[in-house]
Amino acid sequence: MPDETITEARIAGLEAHIAELQAELAATRQQLTDAQLDQWKGRIDELEVQIHLGRLDAEQQMQPVLEQLRNWWLDAREQLSHTGSAASSAAGDAFSSLRSGVDKAMDQLRDGLPLSRRQGD
């Protein structure tokens, strides 16, 4: 009988140890899941910052272009308001200048945005 008692005690000890290991395994799995979620949150936060920086960079690049466009528009409007009898010729020149400026601005926009996207990578 003493051998049965020792065996039962060993079995009970092993069962208790298995239960402890299972609890540790469950806690470790939960920690791993939490760490993975935190990692994804960090990646999303980083992407959000990159988007914001890219937006700021694009805005910085385009602000001078927009200012130049506004100036060309004001020049064209000024030319058209002071034309008198040469209205047709002056209007053509003003619109040509304005169109050229808009085309240049669009080219700069097309060239600048891919650059800002690459810099954000």
C-alpha positions as CSV (number, residue, x, y, z in Angstrom):
1,M,0.0,0.0,0.0
2,P,2.7,2.5,0.6
3,D,3.8,2.3,-3.0
4,E,0.2,3.1,-4.1
5,T,0.2,6.2,-1.8
6,I,3.6,7.3,-3.3
7,T,2.4,6.7,-6.8
8,E,-0.9,8.6,-6.2
9,A,1.1,11.5,-4.6
10,R,3.4,11.6,-7.6
11,I,0.4,11.5,-10.0
12,A,-1.3,14.3,-8.1
13,G,2.0,16.3,-8.1
14,L,2.4,15.8,-11.9
15,E,-1.2,16.7,-12.5
16,A,-0.7,19.9,-10.5
17,H,2.5,20.7,-12.4
18,I,0.7,20.1,-15.7
19,A,-2.1,22.5,-14.6
20,E,0.5,25.1,-13.7
21,L,2.2,24.7,-17.1
22,Q,-1.1,25.0,-18.9
23,A,-1.9,28.2,-17.1
24,E,1.6,29.6,-17.9
25,L,1.1,28.5,-21.5
26,A,-2.2,30.3,-21.7
27,A,-0.7,33.4,-20.1
28,T,2.2,33.3,-22.6
29,R,-0.1,33.0,-25.5
30,Q,-2.1,36.0,-24.2
31,Q,1.1,38.0,-23.9
32,L,2.1,37.1,-27.4
33,T,-1.3,38.1,-28.8
34,D,-1.1,41.4,-26.9
35,A,2.4,42.0,-28.2
36,Q,1.3,41.3,-31.8
37,L,-1.6,43.7,-31.4
38,D,0.7,46.4,-29.9
39,Q,3.1,45.9,-32.8
40,W,0.3,46.4,-35.4
41,K,-1.0,49.4,-33.5
42,G,2.6,50.8,-33.7
43,R,2.7,50.2,-37.4
44,I,-0.6,51.9,-37.9
45,D,0.5,54.9,-35.8
46,E,3.7,55.1,-37.8
47,L,1.8,55.0,-41.1
48,E,-0.5,57.8,-39.8
49,V,2.6,59.9,-39.0
50,Q,4.1,59.2,-42.4
51,I,0.8,60.3,-44.1
52,H,0.7,63.5,-42.1
53,L,4.4,64.2,-42.9
54,G,3.7,63.5,-46.6
55,R,0.7,65.8,-46.5
56,L,2.8,68.6,-44.9
57,D,5.6,68.0,-47.4
58,A,3.3,68.2,-50.4
59,E,1.6,71.3,-49.0
60,Q,5.1,72.9,-48.5
61,Q,6.1,72.0,-52.1
62,M,2.8,73.3,-53.5
63,Q,2.4,76.5,-51.5
64,P,4.9,78.5,-53.7
65,V,3.3,77.1,-56.8
66,L,-0.1,78.2,-55.7
67,E,1.2,81.6,-54.8
68,Q,2.7,82.0,-58.2
69,L,-0.6,80.9,-59.8
70,R,-2.4,83.5,-57.8
71,N,0.1,86.1,-58.9
72,W,-0.3,85.2,-62.6
73,W,-4.1,85.3,-62.2
74,L,-3.9,88.7,-60.6
75,D,-1.6,89.9,-63.4
76,A,-4.0,88.6,-66.0
77,R,-7.0,90.2,-64.3
78,E,-5.0,93.5,-64.0
79,Q,-4.1,93.4,-67.7
80,L,-7.6,92.7,-68.7
81,S,-9.0,95.5,-66.6
82,H,-6.7,98.1,-68.2
83,T,-6.8,97.0,-71.8
84,G,-9.2,99.5,-73.5
85,S,-9.3,99.1,-77.3
86,A,-6.6,96.4,-77.4
87,A,-8.7,94.1,-75.3
88,S,-8.6,91.1,-77.6
89,S,-4.8,91.1,-77.9
90,A,-4.2,91.8,-74.2
91,A,-6.8,89.2,-73.2
92,G,-5.1,86.6,-75.4
93,D,-1.7,87.5,-73.9
94,A,-3.0,87.4,-70.3
95,F,-4.8,84.1,-70.9
96,S,-1.7,82.6,-72.6
97,S,0.4,83.6,-69.6
98,L,-2.1,82.3,-67.2
99,R,-2.4,79.0,-69.0
100,S,1.3,78.6,-69.2
101,G,1.5,79.2,-65.5
102,V,-1.2,76.6,-64.7
103,D,0.5,74.1,-67.0
104,K,3.8,74.6,-65.2
105,A,2.1,74.3,-61.8
106,M,0.4,71.1,-62.9
107,D,3.7,69.7,-64.0
108,Q,5.3,70.6,-60.7
109,L,2.4,69.0,-58.9
110,R,2.7,65.8,-60.9
111,D,6.5,65.8,-60.4
112,G,6.4,66.7,-56.7
113,L,3.8,64.3,-55.3
114,P,5.5,61.1,-56.4
115,L,8.7,62.6,-54.9
116,S,7.0,63.2,-51.6
117,R,5.5,59.7,-51.6
118,R,9.0,58.2,-52.2
119,Q,10.4,60.3,-49.3
120,G,7.7,59.0,-47.0
121,D,8.6,55.4,-47.7
